[in-house]
Amino acid sequence: MSAKTVDRIATGVIILFAGIIVLIMVGLLGFILVRGLGHISFDFLTSPPETIRAGGGIGPQLFNSLFLLVLTLIITVPLGLGAGIYMSQYAKPGKVTDSIRLIVEVLSSFPSIVVGLFGLLVFVNTFGFGFSLFSGALALTVFNLPLMVRITEQGLASVPQAQKEASLALGLSKWKTIRSVMLPIALPVILTGTILAAGRVFGEAAALLFTAGMSSPRLDFTDWNPFSPMSPLNPFRPAETLAVHIWKVNSEGLAPDAPEIAAGASAVLILTVLLFNLLARFVGRQLQKKFTASR
């Protein structure tokens, strides 16, 4: 068999597998959206859920998911960036550095249910945060942090060595070189990691069952005092997120329109993740143009 024939067969097999994957993804997304889009309305997105009666919405759960996403990114991004910069630029090769990298890899492979049980033991019970958004954000930080660290390392490693050396040769300090030269170039890679972490946060359910809780108090959206138990901005209140709500409605929903609510909530979850990804990629391109003067 000639080399050209082998190359054509290999190319065809790769295209076939890629096409199968695309068809599966399109079919899955299409199935969810076709079932759920018809149930989405402004009232559905803003009204509270109903336990027994029909006509409930997902307003508090949608807000809880977005608020939890913001809280988690506020904790995860600075820690992940700092740890990635240290591991990439300051840590000396050796057993200690290799051990840290091994721990990061082990953390990234933990099942989310295990992280949830860890959060229940440490954040909810030991530290006394209770079932709250803050406990959920800390638990999600545990298994999103390794992803941010690895992505930051990879982004900084992709910066051409010549640019780093040229900056140091001009008399810039190491930190100034990292901040003004390397981070802007690595920004698209780092932002991609942030998008992946955000998508994981928004769609997570297992870890939040044991940390953020499976119920949410009646929120008063006119009360913006973060210390009030009914305030939507209170990070220490229990909060049922959208993903947990979908699981709860599918498993133990009593409302007569529970299947329609689950379908609509699933479609909202998918659309929100897609919109967030598109927005983040657009912002990333704009930031890259601004910091690197590329077109």
Secondary structure as the mmCIF struct_conf table of DSSP 4:
data_model
#
loop_
_struct_conf.conf_type_id
_struct_conf.id
_struct_conf.beg_label_comp_id
_struct_conf.beg_label_asym_id
_struct_conf.beg_label_seq_id
_struct_conf.end_label_comp_id
_struct_conf.end_label_asym_id
_struct_conf.end_label_seq_id
HELX_RH_AL_P HELX_RH_AL_P1 ALA A 3 GLY A 36
HELX_RH_3T_P HELX_RH_3T_P1 LEU A 37 HIS A 39
HELX_RH_AL_P HELX_RH_AL_P2 PHE A 42 THR A 46
BEND BEND1 SER A 47 SER A 47
HELX_LH_PP_P HELX_LH_PP_P1 PRO A 48 PRO A 49
BEND BEND2 THR A 51 ALA A 54
HELX_RH_AL_P HELX_RH_AL_P3 GLY A 59 ILE A 85
HELX_RH_PI_P HELX_RH_PI_P1 TYR A 86 TYR A 90
HELX_LH_PP_P HELX_LH_PP_P2 ALA A 91 LYS A 92
BEND BEND3 PRO A 93 GLY A 94
HELX_RH_AL_P HELX_RH_AL_P4 LYS A 95 SER A 108
TURN_TY1_P TURN_TY1_P1 SER A 109 SER A 109
BEND BEND4 PHE A 110 PHE A 110
HELX_RH_AL_P HELX_RH_AL_P5 SER A 112 GLY A 119
HELX_RH_PI_P HELX_RH_PI_P2 LEU A 120 THR A 126
BEND BEND5 PHE A 127 PHE A 127
BEND BEND6 PHE A 131 SER A 132
HELX_RH_AL_P HELX_RH_AL_P6 LEU A 133 ALA A 157
TURN_TY1_P TURN_TY1_P2 SER A 158 SER A 158
BEND BEND7 VAL A 159 VAL A 159
HELX_RH_AL_P HELX_RH_AL_P7 GLN A 161 ALA A 169
TURN_TY1_P TURN_TY1_P3 LEU A 170 GLY A 171
HELX_RH_AL_P HELX_RH_AL_P8 LYS A 174 THR A 177
HELX_RH_PI_P HELX_RH_PI_P3 ILE A 178 MET A 182
HELX_RH_AL_P HELX_RH_AL_P9 LEU A 183 GLY A 203
HELX_RH_AL_P HELX_RH_AL_P10 ALA A 206 LEU A 209
TURN_TY1_P TURN_TY1_P4 PHE A 210 ALA A 212
BEND BEND8 MET A 214 MET A 214
HELX_LH_PP_P HELX_LH_PP_P3 PRO A 217 LEU A 219
TURN_TY1_P TURN_TY1_P5 PHE A 221 THR A 222
TURN_TY1_P TURN_TY1_P6 PRO A 226 PHE A 227
BEND BEND9 SER A 228 SER A 228
TURN_TY1_P TURN_TY1_P7 PRO A 229 MET A 230
TURN_TY1_P TURN_TY1_P8 PRO A 232 LEU A 233
TURN_TY1_P TURN_TY1_P9 PRO A 235 PHE A 236
BEND BEND10 ARG A 237 ARG A 237
HELX_RH_AL_P HELX_RH_AL_P11 LEU A 242 GLU A 252
BEND BEND11 ALA A 255 ALA A 255
TURN_TY1_P TURN_TY1_P10 PRO A 256 ASP A 257
HELX_RH_AL_P HELX_RH_AL_P12 ALA A 258 THR A 292
#
